[in-house]
Amino acid sequence: MKKEYLKSLDTFRAIAALVVVWSHIEFVKPSFDIEKINFTLFPNAHYSVTLFFVLSGFLITYLLTKEKEKYQTIFFKKFYIRRILRIWPLYYLVLILSYVLISSNVSYRTILLCSTFFSNIPPALKSGWEGSPQVWSIGVEEQFYLFWPLFIYFIPNRRMNYYIVSFIILYTFLPFIIQYLLDNIGGELAVKEKLYSFSMKFFHLTKFNCMAFGGLLGYNLALDKKWLKVFYSNRYIVWGVTLCVFSIWFLDITFWRLTEEVYALLFGVMIIGCVRNQYVMVDTKMSSFLGKISYGIYMYHWIILILIMRYTSIYKEQKFYDLFLYSSVFSITIVVSWLSFNTLEKYFLNIKTKYES
């Protein structure tokens, strides 16, 4: 099955990746005794990873549903080979580079967990790897890919929406259930506190529900469900929702302990509108270019920003240091990601085409 091009996705990938880079520069500055900028472009910049999750769930489910509709099955072997060829080469290269160039002071347990795509576990245990902290989200996505194709395959289409919505609701409220149980069962307080700390951090990082929400929209769009047209048929609604999303994101508006879930919902509606409404164009040559190399931007940027700060922070008192820092991190990251895409990644992407359904 020829891969369908869905417009706007590259633009959203580009936005998410660039916001992550921006936020990590500000995050790392205090470690090098560099003063942070008072004005932060996106106070809720970490929700750009939520956007990545929604995009991943949306696209994977859309393609799996199309495959299931056309062939009455899902080719699991081909699916997993495609994921391996797309994710693994760059992922393992970055782990090696992080160990060699940034920090080898890491436990064998953390190396093992990161190497087996359980990279969301170390930060939940408060033993993350400072050399490559960004890889936690890749672990979450890889874990989701293990069970989600089975979910799409075995659930009948007539019941799919019910089961996906049920999964989202159950997973969203599971941390609250765990908290209630820990508060109301016996046992040593110290053990309960450790379990509580781990479970809350784990569910805070492992947002399968956000990916499933993207999957819900991807599934319904693949089958061209009429109810979705409410969100994408009118360009003014689409632009209104998009402006609303970025306004909420920019203004640092939160929604109690369900903030990421609300953002996922808003991101999903925005994606549907921009993908399907022919009068809404958010793609540009630059955003499409950056979207195509966004995986590299996300993976390489941490190494680059740490190395730049490590060797240039002695000049932090200079007038234009911030300008130098941002321009160098962004430009070098983009160049390295472009080179990586056109060499390492493209080599495996060409092999990947042999396993298209």
Sine and cosine of phi, psi and omega as CSV:
sin_phi,cos_phi,sin_psi,cos_psi,sin_omega,cos_omega
0.00,0.00,0.84,-0.54,-0.01,-1.00
-0.91,0.41,0.73,-0.68,-0.03,-1.00
-0.92,0.40,0.79,-0.61,-0.02,-1.00
-0.99,0.12,0.67,-0.75,0.05,-1.00
-1.00,0.02,0.81,-0.58,0.05,-1.00
-0.94,-0.35,0.91,-0.41,-0.06,-1.00
-0.90,0.43,0.38,-0.92,0.07,-1.00
0.99,0.15,-0.36,0.93,-0.05,-1.00
-0.90,0.45,-0.65,0.76,0.02,-1.00
-0.89,0.46,-0.61,0.79,0.02,-1.00
-0.89,0.45,-0.69,0.73,0.01,-1.00
-0.92,0.38,-0.60,0.80,0.08,-1.00
-0.88,0.47,-0.68,0.73,-0.01,-1.00
-0.88,0.47,-0.72,0.70,0.01,-1.00
-0.86,0.51,-0.75,0.66,-0.04,-1.00
-0.87,0.49,-0.71,0.71,-0.04,-1.00
-0.91,0.42,-0.69,0.72,-0.04,-1.00
-0.93,0.37,-0.60,0.80,0.04,-1.00
-0.91,0.41,-0.61,0.79,0.06,-1.00
-0.87,0.49,-0.72,0.70,0.00,-1.00
-0.87,0.49,-0.74,0.67,0.02,-1.00
-0.82,0.57,-0.77,0.64,-0.08,-1.00
-0.91,0.41,-0.58,0.81,0.00,-1.00
-0.95,0.32,-0.54,0.84,0.09,-1.00
-0.87,0.49,-0.74,0.67,0.01,-1.00
-0.91,0.41,-0.59,0.81,-0.01,-1.00
-0.91,0.42,-0.62,0.78,-0.10,-1.00
-0.99,0.14,-0.41,0.91,-0.09,-1.00
-0.74,0.67,-0.75,0.66,-0.03,-1.00
-0.86,0.51,-0.48,0.88,0.01,-1.00
-0.90,0.44,-0.41,0.91,0.03,-1.00
-0.94,-0.34,0.31,0.95,0.02,-1.00
0.84,0.54,0.64,0.77,0.04,-1.00
-0.96,-0.27,0.75,-0.67,-0.05,-1.00
-0.93,0.37,0.71,-0.70,0.01,-1.00
-0.98,0.22,0.43,-0.90,0.08,-1.00
-0.96,0.28,0.75,-0.66,-0.03,-1.00
-0.88,0.47,-0.62,0.78,-0.01,-1.00
-1.00,-0.02,0.90,-0.43,0.04,-1.00
-0.98,-0.17,0.80,-0.60,-0.09,-1.00
-0.86,0.52,-0.73,0.69,0.03,-1.00
-0.77,-0.64,0.98,-0.18,0.03,-1.00
-0.85,0.52,-0.53,0.85,0.01,-1.00
-0.98,-0.19,0.65,0.76,-0.08,-1.00
-0.86,0.51,-0.48,0.88,-0.04,-1.00
-0.91,0.42,-0.28,0.96,0.04,-1.00
-0.97,0.24,-0.07,1.00,0.13,-0.99
-0.89,0.45,-0.49,0.87,0.08,-1.00
-0.93,0.37,-0.57,0.82,0.10,-1.00
-0.87,0.49,-0.64,0.77,0.06,-1.00
-0.88,0.48,-0.68,0.74,0.08,-1.00
-0.85,0.52,-0.69,0.72,-0.01,-1.00
-0.88,0.47,-0.72,0.70,0.00,-1.00
-0.89,0.45,-0.69,0.72,0.03,-1.00
-0.86,0.51,-0.70,0.71,-0.02,-1.00
-0.90,0.44,-0.74,0.67,0.01,-1.00
-0.88,0.47,-0.65,0.76,0.00,-1.00
-0.89,0.46,-0.80,0.60,-0.10,-0.99
-0.93,0.37,-0.70,0.71,-0.02,-1.00
-0.88,0.47,-0.70,0.72,-0.03,-1.00
-0.93,0.36,-0.63,0.78,0.04,-1.00
-0.85,0.53,-0.75,0.66,-0.04,-1.00
-0.93,0.36,-0.64,0.77,0.03,-1.00
-0.91,0.42,-0.63,0.77,0.00,-1.00
-0.92,0.39,-0.67,0.74,0.06,-1.00
-0.87,0.50,-0.67,0.74,0.01,-1.00
-0.90,0.44,-0.70,0.71,0.00,-1.00
-0.90,0.44,-0.64,0.77,0.01,-1.00
-0.92,0.40,-0.63,0.78,-0.07,-1.00
-0.98,0.21,-0.66,0.75,-0.13,-0.99
-0.94,-0.35,-0.05,1.00,-0.06,-1.00
0.88,0.48,0.38,0.93,0.05,-1.00
-0.34,-0.94,0.11,-0.99,0.12,-0.99
-0.83,-0.56,0.77,-0.63,-0.03,-1.00
-1.00,0.07,1.00,0.01,-0.14,-0.99
-0.88,0.47,-0.69,0.73,-0.03,-1.00
-0.86,0.52,-0.73,0.69,0.01,-1.00
-0.90,0.44,-0.64,0.77,0.00,-1.00
-0.86,0.51,-0.76,0.65,-0.07,-1.00
-0.94,0.34,-0.55,0.83,0.07,-1.00
-0.90,0.43,-0.66,0.75,0.03,-1.00
-0.87,0.49,-0.68,0.73,0.00,-1.00
-0.90,0.43,-0.67,0.74,0.00,-1.00
-0.88,0.48,-0.73,0.68,-0.04,-1.00
-0.91,0.41,-0.51,0.86,-0.01,-1.00
-0.99,0.14,-0.64,0.77,-0.17,-0.99
-0.99,-0.11,-0.72,0.69,-0.23,-0.97
-0.90,0.43,-0.73,0.68,-0.10,-1.00
-0.83,0.56,-0.78,0.63,-0.01,-1.00
-0.93,0.36,-0.61,0.79,-0.01,-1.00
-0.85,0.52,-0.78,0.63,-0.04,-1.00
-0.94,0.34,-0.54,0.84,0.08,-1.00
-0.88,0.47,-0.70,0.72,-0.01,-1.00
-0.92,0.40,-0.63,0.78,0.07,-1.00
-0.86,0.51,-0.70,0.72,0.00,-1.00
-0.91,0.42,-0.73,0.69,0.01,-1.00
-0.89,0.46,-0.63,0.78,0.01,-1.00
-0.90,0.44,-0.66,0.75,0.00,-1.00
-0.91,0.41,-0.68,0.73,-0.07,-1.00
-0.97,0.23,-0.68,0.73,-0.17,-0.99
-1.00,-0.10,-0.49,0.87,-0.14,-0.99
-0.95,-0.32,-0.86,0.51,-0.08,-1.00
-0.40,-0.91,0.88,-0.48,0.12,-0.99
-0.99,-0.15,0.03,1.00,0.01,-1.00
-0.99,0.12,0.97,0.24,-0.08,-1.00
-0.58,-0.81,0.59,-0.80,-0.05,-1.00
-0.96,0.29,0.42,-0.91,0.06,-1.00
-0.89,0.46,-0.55,0.84,0.04,-1.00
-0.88,0.48,-0.70,0.71,0.00,-1.00
-0.91,0.41,-0.67,0.75,0.05,-1.00
-0.87,0.49,-0.70,0.72,0.00,-1.00
-0.89,0.46,-0.71,0.70,-0.02,-1.00
-0.91,0.42,-0.68,0.73,0.02,-1.00
-0.92,0.38,-0.60,0.80,-0.03,-1.00
-0.95,0.32,-0.34,0.94,0.00,-1.00
-0.94,-0.34,0.34,0.94,0.07,-1.00
0.89,0.46,0.49,0.87,0.22,-0.97
-0.95,-0.30,0.64,0.77,-0.10,-1.00
-0.95,0.32,-0.12,0.99,0.11,-0.99
-1.00,0.10,-0.18,0.98,-0.02,-1.00
-0.97,0.23,-0.73,0.68,0.00,-1.00
-0.81,0.59,-0.73,0.68,0.04,-1.00
-0.91,0.42,-0.49,0.87,0.07,-1.00
-0.93,0.37,-0.47,0.88,0.06,-1.00
-1.00,-0.02,0.08,1.00,-0.03,-1.00
0.87,0.50,0.60,0.80,0.04,-1.00
-0.71,-0.70,0.69,0.72,-0.04,-1.00
-0.92,0.40,0.17,-0.99,-0.05,-1.00
-0.97,-0.26,0.92,-0.38,-0.05,-1.00
-0.92,0.40,-0.31,0.95,0.02,-1.00
-0.97,0.23,-0.37,0.93,-0.05,-1.00
-0.40,-0.92,0.87,0.50,-0.08,-1.00
-0.94,0.33,-0.34,0.94,-0.07,-1.00
-0.95,0.30,-0.23,0.97,-0.11,-0.99
-0.96,0.26,-0.14,0.99,-0.03,-1.00
-0.84,0.54,-0.63,0.78,-0.07,-1.00
-0.95,0.33,-0.49,0.87,0.06,-1.00
-0.91,0.41,-0.63,0.78,0.07,-1.00
-0.87,0.49,-0.67,0.74,0.03,-1.00
-0.87,0.50,-0.72,0.70,-0.02,-1.00
-0.91,0.42,-0.68,0.74,0.00,-1.00
-0.90,0.44,-0.61,0.79,0.06,-1.00
-0.91,0.42,-0.65,0.76,0.04,-1.00
-0.89,0.47,-0.66,0.75,-0.01,-1.00
-0.91,0.41,-0.35,0.93,0.00,-1.00
-0.93,0.38,-0.66,0.75,-0.10,-0.99
-0.95,-0.30,-0.36,0.93,-0.12,-0.99
-0.92,0.40,-0.66,0.75,0.06,-1.00
-0.86,0.52,-0.59,0.81,0.06,-1.00
-0.91,0.42,-0.64,0.77,0.04,-1.00
-0.86,0.52,-0.77,0.64,-0.03,-1.00
-0.91,0.42,-0.59,0.81,-0.05,-1.00
-0.94,0.33,-0.72,0.69,-0.16,-0.99
-1.00,0.09,-0.39,0.92,-0.01,-1.00
-0.99,0.13,0.80,-0.60,0.04,-1.00
-0.89,0.45,0.54,-0.84,-0.04,-1.00
-0.84,0.54,-0.61,0.80,-0.06,-1.00
-0.92,0.39,-0.30,0.95,-0.02,-1.00
-0.92,-0.39,0.05,1.00,-0.14,-0.99
-0.88,0.48,-0.76,0.66,-0.03,-1.00
-0.86,0.52,-0.67,0.75,-0.01,-1.00
-0.87,0.49,-0.72,0.70,-0.06,-1.00
-0.95,0.31,-0.61,0.79,0.03,-1.00
-0.92,0.40,-0.71,0.71,0.03,-1.00
-0.88,0.47,-0.66,0.75,0.03,-1.00
-0.88,0.47,-0.67,0.74,0.04,-1.00
-0.88,0.48,-0.71,0.71,-0.02,-1.00
-0.87,0.48,-0.73,0.69,-0.03,-1.00
-0.90,0.43,-0.74,0.68,-0.02,-1.00
-0.88,0.47,-0.72,0.69,-0.04,-1.00
-0.92,0.39,-0.59,0.81,0.00,-1.00
-0.90,0.44,-0.64,0.77,-0.09,-1.00
-0.99,-0.11,0.00,1.00,0.03,-1.00
-0.86,0.51,-0.66,0.75,0.05,-1.00
-0.87,0.50,-0.59,0.81,0.02,-1.00
-0.93,0.38,-0.61,0.79,0.03,-1.00
-0.91,0.42,-0.71,0.71,0.02,-1.00
-0.88,0.47,-0.68,0.73,0.02,-1.00
-0.87,0.49,-0.68,0.73,0.01,-1.00
-0.89,0.46,-0.70,0.72,-0.01,-1.00
-0.90,0.44,-0.68,0.73,0.00,-1.00
-0.91,0.41,-0.52,0.86,0.02,-1.00
-0.97,0.26,-0.36,0.93,-0.16,-0.99
-0.86,-0.50,0.15,0.99,0.08,-1.00
-0.92,-0.39,0.34,-0.94,0.01,-1.00
-0.97,0.23,0.04,-1.00,0.02,-1.00
0.78,-0.63,0.19,-0.98,-0.01,-1.00
-0.92,0.39,0.72,-0.70,-0.05,-1.00
-0.87,0.49,-0.66,0.75,-0.03,-1.00
-0.89,0.46,-0.65,0.76,0.02,-1.00
-0.92,0.40,-0.69,0.72,0.00,-1.00
-0.89,0.45,-0.62,0.79,0.02,-1.00
-0.91,0.41,-0.63,0.78,0.04,-1.00
-0.91,0.41,-0.68,0.73,0.03,-1.00
-0.89,0.46,-0.66,0.75,0.00,-1.00
-0.90,0.44,-0.73,0.68,-0.02,-1.00
-0.87,0.49,-0.71,0.70,-0.01,-1.00
-0.91,0.42,-0.74,0.68,-0.08,-1.00
-0.91,0.42,-0.65,0.76,0.01,-1.00
-0.91,0.41,-0.68,0.74,0.02,-1.00
-0.93,0.37,-0.64,0.77,0.00,-1.00
-0.87,0.49,-0.76,0.66,-0.03,-1.00
-0.95,0.31,-0.44,0.90,0.08,-1.00
-0.91,0.41,-0.58,0.81,-0.01,-1.00
-1.00,0.06,-0.65,0.76,-0.19,-0.98
-1.00,-0.05,0.98,0.18,-0.13,-0.99
-1.00,-0.02,0.92,0.40,0.09,-1.00
-0.88,0.48,-0.50,0.87,-0.01,-1.00
-0.92,0.40,-0.59,0.81,0.04,-1.00
-0.92,0.38,-0.64,0.77,0.06,-1.00
-0.92,0.39,-0.62,0.79,0.02,-1.00
-0.92,0.39,-0.55,0.83,0.05,-1.00
-0.91,0.41,-0.67,0.74,0.13,-0.99
-0.87,0.50,-0.62,0.78,0.05,-1.00
-0.89,0.45,-0.63,0.77,0.03,-1.00
-0.85,0.52,-0.71,0.70,0.00,-1.00
-0.95,0.32,-0.63,0.77,0.03,-1.00
-0.89,0.46,-0.64,0.77,0.02,-1.00
-0.89,0.46,-0.76,0.65,-0.05,-1.00
-0.93,0.36,-0.54,0.84,0.05,-1.00
-0.94,0.33,-0.62,0.78,0.01,-1.00
-0.88,0.48,-0.56,0.83,0.01,-1.00
-1.00,-0.07,0.09,1.00,0.05,-1.00
0.80,0.59,0.75,0.66,0.01,-1.00
-0.90,0.43,0.69,-0.73,-0.11,-0.99
-0.90,0.43,-0.55,0.84,-0.08,-1.00
-0.90,0.44,-0.40,0.92,0.00,-1.00
-0.94,0.33,-0.40,0.92,-0.03,-1.00
-0.89,0.46,-0.36,0.93,0.08,-1.00
-0.85,0.53,-0.56,0.83,-0.08,-1.00
-1.00,0.03,-0.42,0.91,-0.11,-0.99
-0.85,-0.52,-0.09,1.00,-0.06,-1.00
-0.97,0.26,-0.46,0.89,-0.04,-1.00
-0.95,-0.31,0.89,-0.46,-0.07,-1.00
-0.89,0.45,-0.50,0.86,-0.01,-1.00
-0.93,0.36,-0.58,0.81,0.08,-1.00
-0.91,0.42,-0.69,0.72,-0.02,-1.00
-0.88,0.47,-0.75,0.66,0.01,-1.00
-0.90,0.43,-0.61,0.79,0.03,-1.00
-0.89,0.46,-0.71,0.70,0.02,-1.00
-0.90,0.44,-0.68,0.73,-0.01,-1.00
-0.88,0.47,-0.71,0.71,0.04,-1.00
-0.90,0.44,-0.62,0.79,0.04,-1.00
-0.88,0.47,-0.70,0.72,-0.01,-1.00
-0.86,0.50,-0.77,0.63,-0.05,-1.00
-0.95,0.33,-0.48,0.88,0.07,-1.00
-0.92,0.40,-0.72,0.70,0.02,-1.00
-0.89,0.45,-0.67,0.74,0.02,-1.00
-0.88,0.47,-0.72,0.70,-0.06,-1.00
-0.94,0.35,-0.59,0.81,-0.11,-0.99
-1.00,0.07,0.05,1.00,0.07,-1.00
0.89,0.46,0.69,0.72,0.04,-1.00
-1.00,0.04,0.76,-0.65,-0.01,-1.00
-0.87,-0.48,0.28,-0.96,-0.06,-1.00
-0.73,-0.68,0.92,0.39,0.03,-1.00
0.81,0.58,-0.73,-0.69,-0.01,-1.00
-1.00,-0.03,0.17,0.99,-0.01,-1.00
-0.90,-0.43,0.40,0.92,-0.07,-1.00
-0.87,0.49,-0.73,0.69,-0.03,-1.00
-0.90,0.44,-0.59,0.81,0.01,-1.00
-0.92,0.39,-0.64,0.77,0.04,-1.00
-0.92,0.40,-0.68,0.74,0.06,-1.00
-0.88,0.48,-0.66,0.75,0.02,-1.00
-0.86,0.50,-0.68,0.73,0.02,-1.00
-0.88,0.48,-0.75,0.67,-0.02,-1.00
-0.91,0.41,-0.68,0.73,0.05,-1.00
-0.86,0.51,-0.68,0.73,-0.03,-1.00
-0.88,0.47,-0.72,0.70,0.02,-1.00
-0.89,0.46,-0.67,0.75,0.03,-1.00
-0.88,0.47,-0.69,0.72,-0.01,-1.00
-0.88,0.48,-0.74,0.68,0.01,-1.00
-0.83,0.56,-0.73,0.68,-0.03,-1.00
-0.89,0.46,-0.71,0.70,-0.06,-1.00
-0.96,0.29,-0.49,0.87,0.01,-1.00
-0.96,0.28,-0.62,0.78,-0.17,-0.99
-0.98,-0.20,-0.45,0.89,-0.05,-1.00
-0.98,0.18,0.89,-0.45,-0.10,-0.99
-0.94,0.35,-0.28,0.96,-0.02,-1.00
-1.00,-0.07,-0.07,1.00,0.01,-1.00
-0.96,-0.27,0.93,-0.36,-0.03,-1.00
-0.89,-0.46,0.93,-0.38,0.06,-1.00
-0.94,-0.35,-0.10,0.99,0.00,-1.00
-0.98,0.20,0.65,-0.76,0.20,-0.98
-0.75,-0.66,0.20,-0.98,0.04,-1.00
-0.86,0.50,-0.64,0.77,-0.02,-1.00
-0.93,0.37,-0.71,0.70,-0.03,-1.00
-0.92,0.39,-0.58,0.81,0.05,-1.00
-0.91,0.40,-0.66,0.75,0.04,-1.00
-0.88,0.47,-0.75,0.66,-0.02,-1.00
-0.92,0.39,-0.56,0.83,0.04,-1.00
-0.90,0.43,-0.62,0.79,-0.01,-1.00
-0.92,0.40,-0.51,0.86,-0.01,-1.00
-0.97,-0.25,0.26,0.97,-0.10,-0.99
-0.90,0.43,-0.53,0.85,0.04,-1.00
-0.89,0.45,-0.68,0.73,0.05,-1.00
-0.91,0.42,-0.66,0.75,0.04,-1.00
-0.85,0.53,-0.72,0.69,-0.03,-1.00
-0.90,0.43,-0.64,0.76,-0.10,-1.00
-0.99,0.16,-0.62,0.78,-0.10,-0.99
-1.00,0.09,-0.43,0.90,-0.24,-0.97
-0.87,0.50,-0.57,0.82,-0.06,-1.00
-0.90,0.43,-0.71,0.71,0.03,-1.00
-0.86,0.51,-0.71,0.70,-0.07,-1.00
-0.91,0.41,-0.71,0.70,-0.05,-1.00
-0.93,0.37,-0.59,0.81,0.03,-1.00
-0.91,0.41,-0.70,0.71,0.00,-1.00
-0.90,0.44,-0.67,0.74,0.01,-1.00
-0.90,0.45,-0.72,0.70,0.01,-1.00
-0.92,0.40,-0.61,0.79,-0.03,-1.00
-0.87,0.49,-0.63,0.78,-0.11,-0.99
-0.98,-0.21,-0.08,1.00,0.00,-1.00
-0.83,-0.55,-0.10,1.00,-0.08,-1.00
-0.90,0.44,-0.29,0.96,0.06,-1.00
-0.90,0.43,-0.30,0.95,0.02,-1.00
-0.98,-0.19,0.28,0.96,-0.13,-0.99
-0.89,0.46,-0.37,0.93,0.01,-1.00
-0.99,0.13,-0.15,0.99,0.01,-1.00
-0.92,0.39,0.52,-0.86,-0.16,-0.99
-0.84,0.54,-0.68,0.73,-0.12,-0.99
-0.96,-0.27,0.44,0.90,-0.05,-1.00
-0.89,0.45,-0.68,0.73,0.01,-1.00
-0.86,0.51,-0.69,0.72,0.03,-1.00
-0.88,0.48,-0.71,0.71,0.05,-1.00
-0.87,0.49,-0.71,0.70,-0.07,-1.00
-0.87,0.49,-0.78,0.62,-0.04,-1.00
-0.91,0.41,-0.71,0.70,-0.04,-1.00
-0.91,0.41,-0.63,0.78,-0.02,-1.00
-0.95,0.32,-0.68,0.73,0.01,-1.00
-0.88,0.47,-0.75,0.66,-0.03,-1.00
-0.91,0.41,-0.73,0.68,-0.08,-1.00
-0.93,0.38,-0.70,0.72,0.01,-1.00
-0.92,0.39,-0.64,0.77,0.03,-1.00
-0.88,0.48,-0.69,0.72,-0.01,-1.00
-0.91,0.41,-0.68,0.73,0.00,-1.00
-0.90,0.44,-0.73,0.68,0.01,-1.00
-0.88,0.47,-0.66,0.75,0.00,-1.00
-0.91,0.41,-0.62,0.78,0.04,-1.00
-0.91,0.42,-0.71,0.71,0.04,-1.00
-0.88,0.47,-0.67,0.74,0.01,-1.00
-0.89,0.45,-0.68,0.73,-0.02,-1.00
-0.89,0.45,-0.65,0.76,-0.08,-1.00
-1.00,0.09,-0.05,1.00,0.05,-1.00
-0.86,-0.51,-0.99,0.12,-0.05,-1.00
-0.86,0.52,-0.83,0.56,-0.12,-0.99
-0.93,0.38,-0.69,0.72,-0.04,-1.00
-0.90,0.44,-0.55,0.84,0.05,-1.00
-0.85,0.53,-0.73,0.68,-0.02,-1.00
-0.98,0.22,-0.48,0.88,0.07,-1.00
-0.91,0.41,-0.59,0.81,0.06,-1.00
-0.91,0.42,-0.63,0.78,0.08,-1.00
-0.92,0.40,-0.61,0.79,-0.03,-1.00
-0.85,0.52,-0.55,0.84,-0.02,-1.00
-0.89,0.46,-0.40,0.92,0.02,-1.00
-0.94,0.35,-0.28,0.96,-0.06,-1.00
-0.94,-0.35,0.30,0.95,0.11,-0.99
-0.95,0.32,0.59,-0.81,-0.04,-1.00
-0.96,0.27,0.00,0.00,0.00,0.00
